[in-house]
């Protein structure tokens, strides 16, 4: 069985806030968050338009989850630095 790569991603809201998550398909996940497909995060409802500003491929879900936790611990300035380096 082949597994899809997991991605760590960040989405910017219209107000400039950053939302961090993991997914096997960040573009589909953005569509969900935007309300185009079912299943978006409640935290992002009404905060659009949303923009996918960062994505990084990970080997597996466990690695992606650990990276997500670490990224969420960073300050907004550090997250913005990551985005600009990509």
Secondary structure per residue as TSV (DSSP state, phi and psi in degrees):
chain	resnum	aa	ss	phi	psi
A	1	X	-	360.0	127.3
A	2	X	-	-93.3	141.9
A	3	X	-	-109.6	145.4
A	4	X	-	-74.4	147.6
A	5	X	-	-68.4	150.9
A	6	X	E	-98.9	151.6
A	7	X	E	-124.5	140.6
A	8	X	E	-93.3	131.5
A	9	X	E	-138.9	158.1
A	10	X	E	-129.5	139.5
A	11	X	E	-119.4	136.2
A	12	X	E	-100.3	132.3
A	13	X	-	-85.8	172.0
A	14	X	T	-61.1	-29.7
A	15	X	T	-84.9	-1.8
A	16	X	S	93.3	1.9
A	17	X	-	-72.0	154.2
A	18	X	E	-112.7	132.5
A	19	X	E	-113.5	132.3
A	20	X	E	-114.1	138.2
A	21	X	E	-157.4	-178.9
A	22	X	E	-129.1	151.7
A	23	X	E	-166.2	160.5
A	24	X	S	-85.3	-13.5
A	25	X	-	-146.3	87.7
A	26	X	H	-60.9	-31.6
A	27	X	H	-68.7	-43.7
A	28	X	H	-62.5	-41.2
A	29	X	H	-63.4	-39.5
A	30	X	H	-60.9	-43.0
A	31	X	H	-61.6	-36.7
A	32	X	H	-65.9	-46.4
A	33	X	H	-62.4	-34.7
A	34	X	T	-75.8	-8.8
A	35	X	T	89.9	4.1
A	36	X	S	-72.6	-31.2
A	37	X	S	-127.3	158.0
A	38	X	S	-71.0	148.3
A	39	X	-	110.0	12.5
A	40	X	-	-74.8	161.1
A	41	X	-	-70.9	137.3
A	42	X	G	-61.4	-31.7
A	43	X	G	-62.2	-20.1
A	44	X	G	-104.6	-2.4
A	45	X	T	-63.6	131.3
A	46	X	T	75.4	10.7
A	47	X	-	-110.4	14.2
A	48	X	-	-82.5	173.8
A	49	X	S	-72.6	146.6
A	50	X	-	-102.8	149.0
A	51	X	E	-134.2	128.5
A	52	X	E	-75.4	114.8
A	53	X	E	-112.8	-9.9
A	54	X	E	-155.5	137.1
A	55	X	E	-151.0	141.4
A	56	X	E	-140.6	124.1
A	57	X	E	-71.3	140.5
A	58	X	E	-125.2	158.2
A	59	X	S	-69.0	-39.4
A	60	X	S	-156.5	175.7
A	61	X	H	-64.2	-40.0
A	62	X	H	-61.4	-44.6
A	63	X	H	-63.8	-42.5
A	64	X	H	-64.1	-40.7
A	65	X	H	-64.4	-41.2
A	66	X	H	-64.9	-42.8
A	67	X	H	-65.4	-37.2
A	68	X	H	-61.7	-46.1
A	69	X	H	-59.7	-46.5
A	70	X	H	-62.9	-41.4
A	71	X	H	-65.7	-38.4
A	72	X	H	-66.8	-20.2
A	73	X	T	-80.1	-15.2
A	74	X	S	-77.5	157.5
A	75	X	-	-72.5	164.3
A	76	X	H	-61.4	-37.8
A	77	X	H	-61.5	-40.9
A	78	X	H	-67.5	-37.5
A	79	X	H	-65.5	-41.8
A	80	X	H	-62.4	-36.6
A	81	X	H	-62.4	-43.8
A	82	X	H	-59.9	-43.4
A	83	X	H	-62.9	-43.2
A	84	X	H	-69.6	-25.1
A	85	X	H	-80.1	-15.4
A	86	X	-	-77.0	360.0
